Amino acid sequence: MIEWLLHPAYQLFAAGLIASACGHRVGGAVAVLAPLLGIATLINLPEGFALNAALGPYNLQPLRVDALGFVFALIFLIATALSQLFALGENRRVLRGAGLIYAGAAVGGVLAGDLISLFIHWELTALASVLLIWDGQRKPDRAHIRAGLRYLMLQIISGLLLLMGTVIWIRNTGHARFEHIGLMGPGGLLIFLAFGIKCAFPLLHNWLHDAYPRASASGTVMLSAFTTKLAIYALARGYAGTESLLWIGALMATLPILLSVLENDLRRVLTYGLNSQQGFMVVGIGIGTPLAIDGAVAHAFACVLYMALLFMATGAVLLRTGTTRVTDLGGLYRHMPWTTAFCMVGALSIAAFPLFSGFATKSMIVSAAAYEHKLWLWLALLFASVGVLAHSGIKTPYFAFFGPDRGIACREAPLPMLLAMGLTAALCIAIGVFPQPLYALLPNTSSYAVFTADHVISQLQMLLFGALAFVVLLRLGLYPRETRSLTLDSDWLYRRAGPRAWRLVMALWGTFMRLLGTLGGALRRSGQRILVDAFSEQELGGVWSLTSGAALLLILLGVWLLQLL
Amino acid sequence: MSSQTRSRQNRLIWVLLGCAAASVIAGLFNHWHAHFAAEAWPGFFAALGFAAIVLAGLGARALQPLLRRSENYYDASPTQEHEHD
């Protein structure tokens, strides 16, 4: 039984229960140290190590250590430690308890060797993470609770699709192992959709922008790291080389950029950035060559860190100023110089500036698209690479820390938050300067030369001229002005269009029924008169029984005819 | 905006212009291992970068009337609509 404690996920579950029960000091220490213990355990587990359990005739494998699962578990544990350190600045039980259990569920998901264990952890991430969203306000109001419920509903639907697909898969193949599934596999489409919801595929994506920015400063940091990357892992294992992922990923990488330009809330702007980065990974998985898969995995690793860093910086701004609206912020670099510097590191990393982490990992996916000679895909990826400037590369640091000064006076972020941001920034730079250790961890161990003149010059040209275009548009007044507004997205479909359509259908149905009632009444009255005139045989039981008897006969005849069909 | 920050901004823009020009010049001297013919065109990536942001900015501007709503768009209307029912 003792070997079950070797599962890093279960260590986090236990730590979550302890940390939420304890006070700030003890609980905080447990929350930061538990993921470090998890990393030590994970590194020392031999490759191929597994824990098995039986469920009826099926063999379950709650722990399976292989190269793909290892990389994701490692980055999840690192992100847990960093985000818990950051959360010390807020001191909230829910962040420690739900945060660790959510992280544990994600680690358990990527280490699960079978679909049933994956399903259990998949649902647990949904349940634990919704607590983080509701925790965003000390007393959540109606809108907040409803947003959490919308989020939970989509996540649960994703889980149910996974469960249905799993049942079909098990019945057809006779085993529950999680390996390559493919769209044509039994239950393949259902499982694909389940992964697609969590991965934020186009039109299935809106829970991300709706819910994540409503969590607390640290809550959003935790949320940004796990759910979407768990889905990337699952796609990489189950659907590598699936052609449909190419156009899905290309749409994901490009479309959110337009919306991010219009969005006023910086944390929501960053969720569009996250969605766009997911698109790169999805494309990598869709290409499916060893280099592309490695690129997707490496990019997921880097993305967890720089997204966390950007959400930490905006979270610190939220904590100190109470807002992340572009229209309320500006000129904060005087008051929060360290946070500004760390945000710049995050921005340069996501923009894939040479020597920062995004450059070392995104280039692999773009190169893989070029090696396969897919021109349209390559151009879409380049467009998205530059578009990063619109959401995270320039917009976030510029409007929060520079830009027009709105005279906000605030203090620098608290020490634990600065420490967490500093460590995350150091990791972003380390991966950017020395990517080789990360490449060595990748499942296909691709050897990739990232610092070639071609890569560096092309990337610099794109980013510098992109920045120049940004300046030109701003100066000419052509860039959409920041206004206090919200941006409609596909959630409009189920928050507005759906209810409206439903009300319209109900109104039409009501009118139809009323019409039918009037018509029926008129028919009955005239029909009665005709029948009374024709038969007037009161002894048979009256006209009523005659007409109802005839109607019954007609219905029976109809039913009989129908069943003949 | 004070004139001091304005001049500092202008200086930054000149630095940006200088770096951008340097990157194009560096591209002219580079021997491209191109997978697509376009890669080797002088300033191809520069033009692409510039065009991408212009496209994103103007595209978003065009979408603005369609997608931008007041901040309490979702908060206000449901209760009002219920009252209509």
Chai-1 contact restraints between the chains, C-beta under 6 A:
chainA,res_idxA,chainB,res_idxB,connection_type,confidence,min_distance_angstrom,max_distance_angstrom,comment,restraint_id
A,A143,B,D75,contact,1.0,0.0,6.0,A-B,restraint_1
A,I257,B,A56,contact,1.0,0.0,6.0,A-B,restraint_2
A,L258,B,G59,contact,1.0,0.0,6.0,A-B,restraint_3
A,L258,B,A60,contact,1.0,0.0,6.0,A-B,restraint_4
A,V261,B,A56,contact,1.0,0.0,6.0,A-B,restraint_5
A,V261,B,A60,contact,1.0,0.0,6.0,A-B,restraint_6
A,L262,B,A60,contact,1.0,0.0,6.0,A-B,restraint_7
A,L262,B,R68,contact,1.0,0.0,6.0,A-B,restraint_8
A,A370,B,H35,contact,1.0,0.0,6.0,A-B,restraint_9
A,L382,B,L48,contact,1.0,0.0,6.0,A-B,restraint_10
A,F383,B,A52,contact,1.0,0.0,6.0,A-B,restraint_11
A,V386,B,G49,contact,1.0,0.0,6.0,A-B,restraint_12
A,V386,B,A52,contact,1.0,0.0,6.0,A-B,restraint_13
A,G387,B,A52,contact,1.0,0.0,6.0,A-B,restraint_14
A,G387,B,A56,contact,1.0,0.0,6.0,A-B,restraint_15
A,A390,B,A56,contact,1.0,0.0,6.0,A-B,restraint_16
A,A453,B,N30,contact,1.0,0.0,6.0,A-B,restraint_17
A,D454,B,W32,contact,1.0,0.0,6.0,A-B,restraint_18
A,D454,B,H33,contact,1.0,0.0,6.0,A-B,restraint_19
A,I457,B,A26,contact,1.0,0.0,6.0,A-B,restraint_20
A,I457,B,G27,contact,1.0,0.0,6.0,A-B,restraint_21
A,I457,B,N30,contact,1.0,0.0,6.0,A-B,restraint_22
A,S458,B,F45,contact,1.0,0.0,6.0,A-B,restraint_23
A,L460,B,S23,contact,1.0,0.0,6.0,A-B,restraint_24
A,Q461,B,S23,contact,1.0,0.0,6.0,A-B,restraint_25
A,Q461,B,F45,contact,1.0,0.0,6.0,A-B,restraint_26
A,Q461,B,A46,contact,1.0,0.0,6.0,A-B,restraint_27
A,M462,B,F45,contact,1.0,0.0,6.0,A-B,restraint_28
A,M462,B,G49,contact,1.0,0.0,6.0,A-B,restraint_29
A,L464,B,C19,contact,1.0,0.0,6.0,A-B,restraint_30
A,L464,B,A20,contact,1.0,0.0,6.0,A-B,restraint_31
A,L464,B,S23,contact,1.0,0.0,6.0,A-B,restraint_32
A,F465,B,A20,contact,1.0,0.0,6.0,A-B,restraint_33
A,F465,B,A46,contact,1.0,0.0,6.0,A-B,restraint_34
A,F465,B,G49,contact,1.0,0.0,6.0,A-B,restraint_35
A,F465,B,F50,contact,1.0,0.0,6.0,A-B,restraint_36
A,G466,B,G49,contact,1.0,0.0,6.0,A-B,restraint_37
A,G466,B,I53,contact,1.0,0.0,6.0,A-B,restraint_38
A,A467,B,L16,contact,1.0,0.0,6.0,A-B,restraint_39
A,L468,B,A20,contact,1.0,0.0,6.0,A-B,restraint_40
A,A469,B,F50,contact,1.0,0.0,6.0,A-B,restraint_41
A,A469,B,I53,contact,1.0,0.0,6.0,A-B,restraint_42
A,A469,B,V54,contact,1.0,0.0,6.0,A-B,restraint_43
A,F470,B,I53,contact,1.0,0.0,6.0,A-B,restraint_44
A,V471,B,I13,contact,1.0,0.0,6.0,A-B,restraint_45
A,L473,B,G57,contact,1.0,0.0,6.0,A-B,restraint_46
A,Y479,B,G57,contact,1.0,0.0,6.0,A-B,restraint_47
A,P480,B,A60,contact,1.0,0.0,6.0,A-B,restraint_48
A,P480,B,R61,contact,1.0,0.0,6.0,A-B,restraint_49
A,P480,B,Q64,contact,1.0,0.0,6.0,A-B,restraint_50
A,R484,B,E71,contact,1.0,0.0,6.0,A-B,restraint_51
A,S485,B,R68,contact,1.0,0.0,6.0,A-B,restraint_52
A,L486,B,R69,contact,1.0,0.0,6.0,A-B,restraint_53
A,L486,B,E71,contact,1.0,0.0,6.0,A-B,restraint_54
A,L486,B,Y73,contact,1.0,0.0,6.0,A-B,restraint_55
A,T487,B,L67,contact,1.0,0.0,6.0,A-B,restraint_56
A,L488,B,L67,contact,1.0,0.0,6.0,A-B,restraint_57
A,L488,B,R69,contact,1.0,0.0,6.0,A-B,restraint_58
